[in-house]
Amino acid sequence: MKIAVIGAGAVGGVIAALADRAGHEVSVTARGAQLDAIRAQGLHLRGHWGEHTARVQASAVLGAKPDLAVLAVKAQDAAAALDANAAHLDGVPLVVVQNGLGGAEAAAAHLPTTPVVGALALFAASYLSPGEVEITTPASTYLGRLPATPDSVLELARQTLGAFMPVEVTPNFTGAQWTKLIVNQINALPAITGLSVQQTIADRRLRAVLTASMLEAVGVARRRGVRFETLLGLSDPLLAAFARAPRPIARLLPRLMGRRMGATPNPGSTLQSIRRGQLTEIDHLNGAVVAAATDAGSRAPLNAALVALVHRVEAEGTFLTPDEVARAIPLTR
């Protein structure tokens, strides 16, 4: 099958390499040093799913229509990527792998003749250097159909992707997006401090901030009537108990999340963007919580503060110490 991956960064690079290893004809889009490296030496995957060097067709935009396409760019780059490749996506099943809320719906509205499947990549991937990606924590990718997406398109995506990576289908895709949004609360603090996710969770001051921002996000979801999907050890009953627990007990949940990641340092996708000098997708992570709170007539001040600090690091290029973070985001309890 001809599979195109638009955005061969960490997640997209993993999917492209696995598809190539499975024998598919793979094309990818990439930019700058990543594009040059893939053209010159291929795309090298390592980590928990083994090693493989994929020799794929790489270009700035797609050159032909595939049988199945995967959009794996950052949320803020999605519209431009869809516009650039629209000529070869007309009528092509498109799997949108994105963090945050509403990415699949936005893609479907952008390309109304393209059937869209939503996807959440729960595996942790790192962009090591141009042409080099690594799986640091293995996990499934969850798929969900939109109301207008034919069941046959969802099944095509499930069968195709599921043949070379762990895939699950959920009827509660919105709940899955919110659970992933809770998991993605781990991204902001590493981007602010330059520490790995595991180091962030191990620091009691940063763990307290993370716990508070997670509780705030859970509260926003509850006010919007969200039922969390079970993902990565989190579930609706567990998050309900987390929201009711005394704060010292609640702080155990980030510790459990950190243990699930294993020993390989996980920088988080937002810190990876900072290190590459790219704008982050923080407005679609913690910022999505802020926007959802506003839509519900409430506020999410902790998440708003984290968004502001990530933008500060983007602008100034200097990480904050844990003490500086604690002073910038004082907690009431």
N, C-alpha and C positions, 0 to 999 in steps of 0.2 A: 504494500500500500504506500502511496505517496503521502507523507506526513510533513507538514510545515510547522515550524515553531517560530513564532514571532517574538523575539526577545530572548536571545540565548545567554542570559545571565546565569545566576546560581540555579534557580528553579527550572527555567527554560533549558539551560544547558544540561541538567540532569535528565530531563525528559527526552531531549534530543539524543543524548548518548545512549540511553536505554532503548529508545526506538531503533537506533542504528544497530545496536547489538542484537536486537531481535530480528533483524533482516529487512526492515522497512527502508524505503528510499526517502531519505530525510533531507530537507532543506531548512535553513535557519536564517533569520535576520539578526544582525548585530551591528555594533558601531565601533569606530576607533580601534584601539589596540586589541579588543576582543575579536573584532572582525579580521584584522590582520593575522592574529595568532591562529584562529581556526582555519583560515585559508592556507597558512604556511605549514602548520604541524598537526592540524586536527583539533578535536575537542576531547580533552582527557578527563575521564571520570575516575574518582577513587573514593574509598570510604566503605560504608557498611554494605553496599550492594556490589562490591567487587571493583575491579579496574577494567577500563576499556577506553581505547582511543577511537573516537568516531571520526570517520572521514566523510564529512557532510558537505553539501553545497551551501556555501555561505555568501550572503550579499546584504546590501543595505536594505533592500526591499525584495519581496518575492518576485520571481521571474516567470512563474507559471502557476496554474491553479492546482492545488493538491486535492486529495480525497478527504483529508481531515486536517484542520488547522488548530493550533494551540496558541492562544494569546497569553504570554507570560511576562509582559512588561509591567513596570510599576504603574499603579493606578493613575498617577498624574500624567503618564505618557500614553495612556490607552487610546484616547481620541486621535492623537496625531498618528499613532501606529496603524490604527484602523483606516484612517484617511489615506495613508501612504500605500496600503496594500489592498484597498477596496476593490480594485479591478480584478484581483485574483481570489476574492473571498465571496463573490456573488453566488449564493446558493450552496456554499461549502459549509458543512457542519463545523462549528467553531466552539472549542472548549476554552472558556475564559477562566484562567487560573489567577485569582487576585485576592488580596487581603481586603479588609474593610467591608462595607455594605454597598450593594447595588451595582457592582461592577458588571455582572452578566446582563442585568437589565439595561444598563447604559449602552453596552455593546449592541444589544438587540435593537435598541431604539436608533442607534447610530447607523446600523446596517440592516434595515428592515427585511431584506430578502435573504438574510443569512440566519439559519437556525442555530440557536445558541444554547449551550449547556454550561451551567455554572460549575466551578471546581474550586476546591480548597486543598492546597498541598500542605499536608500536616508534617511531612518529613522536613527536617532542618538541613538546609544546604548552604554551603559557603562558596563564594567566588574567591579562589585562592590567588590567582594571577591570570593574566590573559590566556585563555585556552585551557584553564585548569579549574575544575569544580569538584567539590567533595560533599558526600553525605555524612553529616555529623550525627544525626539521629534519624533512624529509619521509622517510617510510619506510612499510613495509607493516605491516598488522595480521595476526597469525598466529592461525588458528583450529584448535581440536582438539576432537574428540568425546570424551565420557565413554563408558565401556563400555555404559551403558544408553541412550545417546542414539541415536535412529534415524538412519541415514545420510541419510534424506530431510530431517531437520531441519538437519543440518550443511550439506547442499547448498543448502537455502533460505537459510541465513545467508551462505554463500559467494556465491551469486548476487546476493542483495539488497545486501549491503554492498560486494561487489566491483564493482557497477555504478557506484559513485560514489567509491570509495577503493581503494588497492592492498591486496589481500587474498591471503594464501596459506594453504593447509591443510597441517598437518604431522601425521604419525602419531606423532611423538615429542614430544607436548605437554609431558610432564614435563621432557624435556631442554631444550625451548624455555623453559620457566619458569625453569630453572636458569641458562641462558645469560642471560636477561633479568635474573635476580637478580645475576649478575656485572656486567652493565651498570649495574644500579641501585646498585652500590657507589659510583657517582659522586654519589649524592644526599646522603649523610650530611654530608660535609665542607662543601659549600655551606650547608647548614642550620646548621652549627655556626659558620661564619665570616661568613656573609652575602655571600660572594663567588659569582660565577658559576661554573659547572662549568669553563669554559675558564680562568678565573683560578686556580681551585683546582689544576688539572692543571699550570699553568705554574709554580706555586710548588714548588720542589724539596722542601721539608719536607713539604708536604701531599701531593705526588705520592708520596713515600716511604711515607707512611701509607696512602694509597689502594692502592698496589701491594701492601703487606703484607696489607691486609684482603682484597683480591682473591685473593691466594695462599691465604689461610686459607679463604676460601669455596670455592675450587676443590678444596682438600684435603678439605673436608667432603663435597662432592658426590662425589668419587672414592670416599671411604669408604662412601658409600651406593650405589655402583654406578651412578651416573648417567652416561649418554652425552649430552654436550652437543649440542644442535641448532645448526646454523649460522645465526647471526643477526647483523646489524649488524657484519659483518666478523670476528666471533668464531666459532670452530669447535672441535670436539673435539680435532683434532690441534694447532691453534694453542694452545689452553689447556693441553694436555699439555706442549707445548714451553715455554710460559710458566712452568709449575710447576717445570720442570727447570732453567731458565735461571739464571745468576748474577744476583744482585739488581740490579746496574746495568743489565744487559740487560733484565731483566723490567720495569724502570721505563719502557722504551720503549713498552710496550703502552698504558698510559694516554695517552701522547702521541698515539699513533695514533688512539685513541678520540676524543680532543679534536679532532683535525684533521677527523674525519668529521662533527663537529657543525657545522662552518662557523664564520663570523664572528659571527653573531647571538648575543648573550649568552644562554646557557641557564641559568636559575636552578635547574632541577631541581624536581621536584614537591614535595619535602620543604621546601625553602626557600620555595616559594610558599605552602604551608600556614602556615609560621612567620610570613610577612609578613601574612597575613590573620588572624592571631591564632587559628588553628585547631590542634587536635592533629594531629600528623603520623601517617603510617603506618609510621614507622620500625620498629615492632615486627614489621611484616610484610615488611620489607626486610632490613636487617642482623639484625634480631631473628629472622627466619626461618632465617638461617644458624646463629644461636646455638641455636635450638630443634632444628634438624636435627642439629647436632653432639651435643647432649644425647641425642637419640634413638639416636644411633649409639654412645653411650658415650664420647664425647670432649668437647672444649671448643673454643670459638672466642673467646678472650679479647679479641682486637682488635675483632672485631665487637661484642662485648658493651660494650667501652669506648666505641665510637662511638655505640651506642644510648644509653648513659648520658649522653654529652655532648649529644646532641640533646634528650633529656628535660630536661637542665639549662637549655638555651637556651629551651625551651618554658616552663619554670617561672620563669626569671629575666628573660627578655626581653632579654638582652645577648649579643651575639656574642663569640666568642673570636678573638684574633689567631692567625696561623699559629704564632708562637712559643709561645703558650699551649697550642695543640693539640699541638705537638711535646713540650712538657714533660708534658702530661697523658697522652700515649701514647708513651712512650719505646720505641724500636725496638732490638732486640738486634743487628741487623746491617743 
